[in-house]
Amino acid sequence: MASGWAHDGAVQDQIDATVNSAVERARSRLTVGDSLEFCEECDAEIPERRRHAIPGVRLCIACQSEFENHDKANSMYNRSGSKDSQLR
C-alpha cells in the first residue's frame, strides 16, 4: 500500500532489502578455518572447549563480548537509507 511516486510493493521491497542486508552481514561474520589457540586481540589463551564448540574462533570470550556490544550499538542505523528516500 505505497503512495505517492512509489510503485506497488515498494514497502515490501524495502523490507526485503533490509532483511537481505542483515543476512549478508551475518554470513560475512561466520568463522572459517582453524580456531586460534590465542586471541588475536589480547593474546589470551582461548579455552579448548571454546575452540571445539566454535570452529574458526579467533577471539576470547571477553574480546568477543566487547566486539558484539560495540556492534549492537552501531546496528541501529539503517544502512539502506530511510524508507521515505527509498519510496520517492
Secondary structure, 3 states (H helix, E strand, C coil): CCCCCCCCCHHHHHHHHHHHHHHHHHHHHCCCCCCCCECCCCCCECCHHHHHHCCCCCCCHHHHHHHHHHHHHHCCCCCCCCHHHHHC
